[in-house]
């Protein structure tokens, strides 16, 4: 008999049927279940081991991503549709082994086991050795290829919460997310209505400026070291259900300013130059000059950092307290890019609020 552990019947049956089809001689599956520790996700992951078959990952996404969306899709359905698109283009994504065809929300499915090593874990273990730099350069090349190629024939109907990176998303899901979940939620600051009004004006200025960037590229939207898996010297993409069409600067900003790895500043500049040169070779006459590139990178770095802090505030509020250790690197990014943008944007209220947060006790 198989070990049921605490799996829902639907997932347990899906595993059983999959193994029954793949074990030699049609023998009765006897599998072991090892729960994996999720990071920021509400989905539950289990490594399934069975003699005579390679291990794989069982996903219980029941009750996650089920908020009613205009698209009628769940996050889980978007993940599968976008995964199929990327796989058809030969991008490194986990193989979809089986799914519950009876469940329209795709609550239960089986994925290829990519192991336990993320880019984040590799850097934390090995440090900033030359191999780490080469790994990031490979990641930059993969990012550029995904941004350009995966945008072609991308169907907006695959996106559960909007297919385009637009002004409303920036203001509500990134800038106000920072204000509500991090400033008022995690930090517990009372923000006067007049200050909030001033912030909204500055948020509109930021979002309007961002809309001037080219935005017809594949946007992963969470392209950071914990969503990049390493298996047999290949980089795999995971957790891309929020993908849409948008500007290439955003994913670059997410990778370079990742507070999990906190890339040393000289290496950030090296990677930016590497990306810029490769981008110029791809876009040719449509490529930006370096000054324009630096401006938009700083702008989207600011936006991404505010979103990240909002996410940290939310996740810590959900008792995922290990995210506290990444707040200081993110705040350092915030101060850095506010300073970089000071010749271009007038953001006195956001700057004042950032200084106030920086003066709070850490934790």
C-alpha positions as CSV (number, residue, x, y, z in Angstrom):
1,X,0.0,0.0,0.0
2,X,1.2,3.6,-0.6
3,X,1.9,6.0,2.2
4,X,-0.9,8.5,2.1
5,X,0.7,11.0,4.5
6,X,-1.7,14.0,4.7
7,X,-2.3,14.3,1.0
8,X,-5.8,15.1,-0.3
9,X,-7.5,12.1,-1.9
10,X,-7.4,13.7,-5.4
11,X,-3.6,14.2,-5.2
12,X,-3.0,10.8,-3.7
13,X,-5.0,9.2,-6.5
14,X,-3.2,11.2,-9.2
15,X,0.2,10.0,-7.8
16,X,-1.0,6.4,-7.7
17,X,-2.3,6.5,-11.3
18,X,0.9,8.1,-12.6
19,X,3.1,5.5,-10.9
20,X,0.9,2.6,-11.9
21,X,1.4,3.7,-15.6
22,X,5.2,4.0,-15.3
23,X,6.3,1.2,-13.0
24,X,7.4,-2.0,-14.8
25,X,5.0,-4.8,-14.9
26,X,2.1,-2.6,-13.6
27,X,3.1,-3.4,-10.0
28,X,1.3,-1.6,-7.1
29,X,3.0,1.6,-6.3
30,X,4.6,1.9,-2.8
31,X,5.7,5.5,-2.6
32,X,7.2,7.7,0.1
33,X,6.1,11.3,0.6
34,X,8.5,14.0,1.9
35,X,7.0,17.5,2.4
36,X,9.2,20.4,1.1
37,X,9.4,23.7,2.9
38,X,7.7,26.4,0.9
39,X,9.1,29.9,0.8
40,X,6.7,32.7,0.0
41,X,4.1,30.4,-1.7
42,X,0.9,29.1,-0.3
43,X,1.1,26.0,-2.5
44,X,2.3,22.8,-0.8
45,X,5.0,20.7,-2.4
46,X,5.9,17.1,-1.8
47,X,8.8,15.0,-3.1
48,X,7.5,11.6,-4.1
49,X,9.9,8.7,-4.1
50,X,9.2,5.2,-5.3
51,X,11.5,2.3,-6.1
52,X,11.8,1.8,-9.9
53,X,10.8,5.4,-10.7
54,X,12.6,8.8,-10.6
55,X,11.4,11.1,-7.8
56,X,9.0,13.9,-8.7
57,X,7.1,16.7,-7.1
58,X,3.5,16.6,-6.2
59,X,1.7,20.0,-5.9
60,X,-1.3,20.7,-3.7
61,X,-2.5,24.1,-4.8
62,X,-5.9,23.7,-3.4
63,X,-7.3,27.0,-2.0
64,X,-4.5,29.1,-3.5
65,X,-4.9,31.6,-6.2
66,X,-8.7,31.2,-6.3
67,X,-9.8,34.8,-6.0
68,X,-12.3,35.6,-8.7
69,X,-10.4,37.3,-11.5
70,X,-11.8,39.0,-14.7
71,X,-10.0,36.2,-16.7
72,X,-11.9,33.4,-14.9
73,X,-8.5,31.7,-14.5
74,X,-6.7,30.6,-11.3
75,X,-3.0,31.2,-10.7
76,X,-2.5,27.5,-11.1
77,X,-4.1,27.4,-14.5
78,X,-2.0,30.3,-15.6
79,X,1.1,28.5,-14.4
80,X,0.3,25.4,-16.5
81,X,-0.6,27.4,-19.6
82,X,2.5,29.6,-19.4
83,X,4.7,26.6,-18.6
84,X,3.4,24.9,-21.7
85,X,4.2,28.0,-23.8
86,X,7.8,28.2,-22.4
87,X,8.3,24.4,-22.9
88,X,7.2,24.6,-26.5
89,X,9.9,27.2,-27.0
90,X,12.5,24.9,-25.4
91,X,13.0,27.1,-22.4
92,X,14.2,25.2,-19.2
93,X,11.0,24.7,-17.2
94,X,10.0,21.7,-15.1
95,X,8.2,19.0,-17.0
96,X,4.5,18.7,-16.3
97,X,4.1,14.9,-15.7
98,X,0.4,14.7,-14.9
99,X,-2.5,16.8,-13.8
100,X,-6.0,16.3,-12.5
101,X,-8.1,16.7,-15.6
102,X,-11.3,16.7,-13.5
103,X,-10.3,19.9,-11.7
104,X,-10.8,23.1,-13.7
105,X,-8.6,25.1,-11.2
106,X,-5.7,22.7,-11.6
107,X,-5.3,22.3,-7.9
108,X,-3.3,19.1,-8.2
109,X,-0.5,18.3,-10.6
110,X,2.9,16.5,-10.8
111,X,6.1,18.1,-11.9
112,X,9.7,17.1,-12.7
113,X,11.9,17.1,-9.6
114,X,14.6,19.7,-10.1
115,X,16.4,19.0,-6.8
116,X,16.9,21.4,-4.0
117,X,19.5,23.9,-5.3
118,X,18.3,27.4,-6.2
119,X,20.6,30.2,-7.4
120,X,20.1,31.7,-4.0
121,X,21.3,28.6,-2.2
122,X,24.3,28.3,-4.6
123,X,25.4,31.8,-3.8
124,X,24.9,31.4,-0.1
125,X,26.9,28.2,-0.1
126,X,29.7,29.1,-2.4
127,X,29.9,32.9,-2.1
128,X,31.0,35.3,-4.8
129,X,33.5,33.1,-6.5
130,X,34.2,33.3,-10.3
131,X,31.8,30.5,-10.9
132,X,29.0,32.5,-9.3
133,X,29.8,35.4,-11.6
134,X,29.6,33.1,-14.6
135,X,26.3,31.7,-13.3
136,X,24.9,35.1,-13.2
137,X,26.1,35.9,-16.7
138,X,24.4,32.7,-17.9
139,X,21.2,33.9,-16.1
140,X,21.5,37.3,-17.9
141,X,21.7,35.5,-21.3
142,X,18.7,33.3,-20.4
143,X,16.7,36.3,-19.2
144,X,17.3,38.2,-22.5
145,X,16.3,35.2,-24.6
146,X,13.1,34.7,-22.6
147,X,12.1,38.3,-22.7
148,X,12.4,38.5,-26.5
149,X,11.4,35.0,-27.7
150,X,8.6,34.2,-25.2
151,X,6.8,37.4,-26.0
152,X,6.2,36.2,-29.5
153,X,2.8,34.4,-29.8
154,X,2.1,35.0,-26.1
155,X,-1.6,34.7,-25.5
156,X,-3.0,37.3,-23.1
157,X,-5.8,34.8,-22.2
158,X,-3.2,32.8,-20.3
159,X,-2.9,35.5,-17.6
160,X,-5.1,35.2,-14.5
161,X,-4.8,38.8,-13.3
162,X,-4.1,40.9,-16.3
163,X,-2.0,40.4,-19.4
164,X,-0.1,43.7,-19.4
165,X,2.1,45.7,-17.1
166,X,0.2,48.9,-16.8
167,X,-0.1,52.1,-14.7
168,X,-2.9,50.7,-12.5
169,X,-0.8,47.6,-11.6
170,X,2.2,49.8,-10.7
171,X,0.2,52.0,-8.4
172,X,-2.0,49.4,-6.7
173,X,0.0,46.2,-6.7
174,X,3.5,47.7,-6.2
175,X,3.5,51.2,-4.8
176,X,0.4,51.1,-2.6
177,X,1.3,47.5,-1.7
178,X,4.5,49.0,-0.2
179,X,2.5,51.7,1.7
180,X,-0.2,49.4,3.1
181,X,1.6,46.1,3.7
182,X,5.0,47.4,4.7
183,X,4.8,50.9,5.9
184,X,1.4,50.8,7.7
185,X,1.3,47.0,8.2
186,X,4.8,45.7,9.1
187,X,6.3,49.0,10.4
188,X,3.0,50.1,12.0
189,X,3.4,53.7,11.0
190,X,0.4,55.9,11.0
191,X,0.4,57.9,7.8
192,X,-1.6,61.1,7.9
193,X,-4.2,61.6,5.1
194,X,-2.4,64.6,3.8
195,X,0.8,62.5,3.5
196,X,-1.1,59.8,1.8
197,X,-2.5,62.3,-0.7
198,X,1.1,63.5,-1.4
199,X,2.3,60.0,-1.8
200,X,-0.4,59.2,-4.3
201,X,0.7,62.2,-6.4
202,X,4.3,60.9,-6.3
203,X,3.1,57.3,-7.1
204,X,1.3,58.6,-10.2
205,X,4.5,60.4,-11.3
206,X,6.5,57.2,-10.9
207,X,4.0,55.1,-12.8
208,X,3.6,57.7,-15.6
209,X,7.4,57.8,-16.0
210,X,7.5,54.0,-16.2
211,X,4.9,53.9,-18.9
212,X,7.4,55.5,-21.3
213,X,9.6,52.4,-21.4
214,X,9.3,49.9,-24.2
215,X,6.8,47.3,-23.0
216,X,6.4,44.5,-25.6
217,X,8.5,41.9,-23.9
218,X,7.9,38.8,-21.8
219,X,7.8,39.9,-18.2
220,X,8.4,37.1,-15.6
221,X,7.6,39.5,-12.8
222,X,9.5,37.6,-10.1
223,X,12.8,36.9,-11.7
224,X,15.0,36.4,-8.6
225,X,17.4,33.9,-7.2
226,X,14.8,31.8,-5.3
227,X,12.9,31.2,-8.6
228,X,15.9,29.9,-10.5
229,X,16.7,26.3,-10.0
230,X,20.1,24.7,-10.8
231,X,20.1,21.1,-12.1
232,X,23.0,19.5,-13.9
233,X,24.6,22.9,-14.6
234,X,21.4,24.2,-16.2
235,X,19.3,27.0,-14.9
236,X,15.5,26.3,-14.7
237,X,12.7,28.8,-14.4
238,X,9.9,28.2,-11.8
239,X,7.1,30.2,-10.3
240,X,6.2,32.2,-13.4
241,X,2.4,32.2,-13.0
242,X,2.3,36.0,-12.8
243,X,4.0,36.5,-16.2
244,X,2.6,39.0,-18.7
245,X,3.7,41.4,-21.4
246,X,5.8,44.4,-20.1
247,X,9.1,46.2,-20.0
248,X,12.4,44.3,-19.9
249,X,13.8,46.6,-17.2
250,X,11.6,45.1,-14.5
251,X,12.9,41.6,-14.5
252,X,16.5,42.9,-14.8
253,X,15.9,45.1,-11.8
254,X,14.4,42.1,-9.9
255,X,17.5,40.0,-10.6
256,X,20.2,42.7,-10.0
257,X,18.6,44.1,-6.8
258,X,17.6,40.8,-5.3
259,X,17.8,41.3,-1.5
260,X,18.2,37.6,-1.0
261,X,21.7,37.5,-2.6
262,X,22.5,41.2,-2.2
263,X,24.9,41.3,-5.1
264,X,28.0,43.4,-4.4
265,X,27.7,46.8,-6.1
266,X,30.7,46.4,-8.5
267,X,29.3,43.1,-9.7
268,X,25.9,44.7,-10.3
269,X,27.6,47.3,-12.5
270,X,29.4,44.5,-14.4
271,X,26.2,42.5,-14.9
272,X,24.4,45.6,-16.1
273,X,27.0,46.3,-18.7
274,X,26.9,42.7,-19.8
275,X,23.1,42.9,-20.2
276,X,23.2,46.3,-21.9
277,X,25.7,45.0,-24.5
278,X,23.7,41.9,-25.2
279,X,20.5,43.9,-25.4
280,X,22.1,46.3,-28.0
281,X,23.1,43.3,-30.1
282,X,19.5,42.0,-30.0
283,X,17.5,45.2,-30.5
284,X,20.1,46.9,-32.8
285,X,18.7,50.3,-33.8
286,X,15.8,50.0,-31.2
287,X,18.3,49.7,-28.3
288,X,18.5,52.6,-25.9
289,X,21.6,54.6,-25.3
290,X,23.4,54.0,-22.0
291,X,22.0,57.1,-20.3
292,X,18.4,56.2,-21.1
293,X,19.1,52.6,-20.0
294,X,20.5,53.7,-16.7
295,X,17.5,56.0,-16.0
296,X,14.9,53.4,-16.7
297,X,16.8,50.7,-14.8
298,X,16.9,53.0,-11.7
299,X,13.2,53.8,-12.1
300,X,12.2,50.1,-12.3
301,X,14.6,49.2,-9.6
302,X,12.8,51.7,-7.3
303,X,9.4,50.2,-8.3
304,X,10.5,46.6,-7.8
305,X,12.1,47.4,-4.5
306,X,8.9,49.0,-3.2
307,X,6.9,45.9,-4.4
308,X,9.5,43.7,-2.6
309,X,9.1,45.5,0.7
310,X,5.4,45.3,0.4
311,X,5.6,41.5,-0.2
312,X,7.9,41.2,2.8
313,X,5.5,43.1,5.0
314,X,2.6,40.8,3.8
315,X,4.6,37.6,4.2
316,X,5.9,38.5,7.7
317,X,2.3,39.2,8.6
318,X,1.5,35.6,7.5
319,X,4.1,34.4,10.1
320,X,6.8,33.8,7.5
321,X,9.2,35.7,9.7
322,X,12.4,34.6,7.9
323,X,11.8,37.4,5.4
324,X,12.7,39.9,8.1
325,X,16.4,39.3,7.4
326,X,16.0,40.7,3.9
327,X,14.4,44.0,4.8
328,X,17.7,45.9,5.4
329,X,19.2,45.0,2.0
330,X,15.9,46.1,0.3
331,X,15.9,49.4,2.3
332,X,19.5,49.9,1.1
333,X,18.3,49.5,-2.5
334,X,15.4,51.9,-1.9
335,X,17.7,54.7,-0.6
336,X,20.2,54.1,-3.4
337,X,17.6,54.4,-6.2
338,X,15.8,57.4,-4.6
339,X,19.2,59.1,-4.8
340,X,19.8,58.0,-8.3
341,X,16.4,59.3,-9.5
342,X,16.6,62.6,-7.6
343,X,17.7,64.6,-10.8
344,X,14.7,63.2,-12.7
345,X,11.8,62.9,-10.3
346,X,10.6,65.0,-7.3
347,X,9.7,62.5,-4.6
348,X,10.1,64.4,-1.3
349,X,7.3,62.5,0.6
350,X,8.6,59.1,-0.4
351,X,12.1,60.1,0.6
352,X,10.9,61.4,3.9
353,X,9.0,58.2,4.6
354,X,12.1,56.1,3.7
355,X,14.2,58.1,6.1
356,X,11.6,57.6,8.8
357,X,11.5,53.8,8.2
358,X,15.3,53.7,8.3
359,X,15.2,55.3,11.8
360,X,13.0,52.6,13.2
361,X,14.4,49.7,15.3
362,X,15.5,46.8,13.0
363,X,13.3,43.7,13.0
